[in-house]
């Protein structure tokens, strides 16, 4: 058995040293580690596009006696970490280890999200935002901070943009919606009751409902367009870290898409907004 404290971290670090088949198995596991702990060797081999003996050799490379033992080590790795902070770190970590672990964890999440970008849904969301007469960004908890960042980005497009964290206000705004209104819901799990209820109310109007959430979740089912980006992060036990970063980058993608949709003639408007800040800063030396 490996002496390393976290099997996922070991696999991630050695990814560049693996042969082609091993790398396929590693990427399948890193993409959905929780699912891998419940998989049979046949299903993991199919997901990775390799043979079952290749999976078995992969397991032995990382110190396991076979696939069942590997799954046990993987489950232990998933259960480790500093609860309510991050799965990527342990209490034995210090300043020489935990910062790089968090960076590696964030980089891996962004690369994984990049590989599985739902381009069709993103393009649809760009079209809907570009055509909206008003846009509301709704989120709660950490997702509320992401919604505020969205408001800061999208107000530049000459469209009224709002964000609200009060569940009662969210419900009332959803109920008063009409043609041209777009409600953008942000939730990693897609299971937050008050957001789902607000989305359901908005669906009963002529507004458009877009969500950045988990595919197949209750929130996704209430949406006209769902942007699903898989991020393996248990936000019920740990602080939302990588999921929040991925959400922010997706919003950057959407804002860039709307900018490109407006064309070069929109550049002077963006320049005026940026130039308005010049007098608020000391000149560079």
Secondary structure, 3 states (H helix, E strand, C coil): CCCCCCHHHHHHHCHHHCCHHHHHHHHHHHHCHHHHHHCCHHHHHHHHCCCHHHHHHHHHHCCCCCHHHHHHHHHHHHHCCECCCECCCCCCCCCCCHHHHHHHHHHHHHHHHHHCCCHHHHHHHHHHHHHCCEEEEEECCHHHHHHHHHHHHHHHHCCEEEEECCHHHHHHHHHCCCCCEEEEEECCCCCCHHHHHHHHHHHCCCCEEEEECCCCCHHHHCCCEEECCCCCCCCCCCCCCHHHHHHHHHHHHHHHHHHHHHCHHHHHHHHHHHHCCHHHCCCCC
